[in-house]
Every structure is written in C-alpha cells, then in structure tokens.
Amino acid sequence: MELSSLVDQPGKLPTVPKVVQQLIASFNDEDVSATDIARQIATDPALSAKVLRLANSAFFHVSRTIGTVDDALRMLGFVMVRNLVLGQGMVAAFENTRGMDLQQFWRYNLYTAVAARWLAMHAGEPGEDNGDAVFTVGMMHGIGQLQLHAVAAADVAPLDHQVNVLDATRAASEKQRWGFHYADVSAALAQIWHFPPALAAALKAVPEPAEGKLDRAAGWVHLGAWAARVEVQKLDDEAARASYPVQLGKKLGVDPAWAPVMVKHAADKAGGAMPPLKELSAGLDAMLE
C-alpha cells in the first residue's frame, strides 16, 4: 500500500459539505469576513442549529444565551466557530466508515482536542501557543485513520486485530508495516484541502512531535491524546503513568501534575490538575451526533 494511493482520486476523498469547504478555504483568506461566514453557515438550518446548541453548551460558560450565528461569532470568535463547523463536518463526512467504533473514535478525538486546548492555554507560552488552533489540530488529527479504513479496509484489518487504532503504538506499527502512518495521511488530506502549511505540519507531527524541531501544537495534541486514551480505553493508573510521555512534557515545560492520575497521591498538587474530560467537554459531544 502506498500513501499516494489513498488520496490520488477524487472518488477516494470524503464528501465534505459545501459550507465546510468554504470554511476550509477561509484558512488562507486574510480578508475573510465574519459576516460572510455567518451568512454561509446560516444557509444550512440544521448546521446553524447545531452551532447554536454547541455555542450555548457548558464548555463556553457564556453569560447570556447565544441566539444567532452572528452572536456566536462575536462571543466565541471566528476560529472557535469554525472549529465547531469543521468538527461537525468531519464527523458527517466519515459517518459510513466501516471497521471502527466511530463513537469511541470521535470521543477520543474530542477529548484530545479539549485536553490539548486546556494545556496550551494553562501551560503554554502566551503569544506562541494558541488554544483554539491547537483544538483544531486535536479534533482533526485522526482523520487519516478514518481515510485508511474508508479506502483500504482490507489492508488495515489485519493490523486492527493486532493493535487497537487508539493504542499509543499504533503509528509506529503502521509505519513499520507500510512506511507511513495515519498522521501522514491526515497531513496529505490537509494539503489537498489547502489547510495552512503549519496545520498540515502539526497533523503530521502528532505521533512524534519532538522529532527534529519541536512542533508545539503537535506536542500539546500528543499530550492531550494520552489523556484521552487513558479515559476512553479506561487504562488503570499503572498503565497510564507508565505510558505518560515524560520527555515531551519536559520539552514543553509542563509539570506532570496537570494530569490527575499523576498526582493522585500528591494532594498538594492536585489543585492545578486538569478538570475531568467529561466536564471539560460538556456539551461539545453534540458534535458526535
């Protein structure tokens, strides 16, 4: 199996709703108008309703009810509203993918995204680490896995029986078998869809963010993925601590105390730990419906 064979024909690419295509194009449009984007979203009543439901979720802690897409853009910012639409669009685009537990997979991606965003905002460098941009990488980082299963199910199935798609060793197993891994596929899709180069590079780097020059966005997502894996796969404390990416955490300058499982026996540090992922993502699971 070759990487190019997974994306070399239009028929192999997922069908992305028009409004999502327009939002993807806005990544590279410096003159994009929030009013234009709101108008595009408003042309899809079902999507508008979903955006408003998400915008009013506990995740954002807004002080008043958000009643229009324009209000959502003003209150949450263009990047976060775009994240909500992109996330919903990707879930819809791959809804018929076989051979995977899609509900579990997207919950893992959502947990990764909210954990990575929390880390970037609470432990990142101001002006350097953008929490909303990191959320984008976290929510999108697994699309290569979906593309592999959608286009090359027969090639992927034997590996699925050996290594779970969410396992920390999955990327290495894929690279050993095929010469590339799901993150390479994610990056290839991002390039085809004309995502910014920095976003495509971060998607590609998620499995090994510190290989070469540290990609900080990929690093936060890698740490977020660890937290999501602990929750979704219900790893016991010993397995969770053993799999924690210690060296990456040091390179990012984050104390392991951010992870509740790492400070269960250190009450003096527990106050700075990340809230539970279910609490952190409250309301955003509507994207998975």
Beta strands, then each sheet from edge to edge (+ up, - down):
end
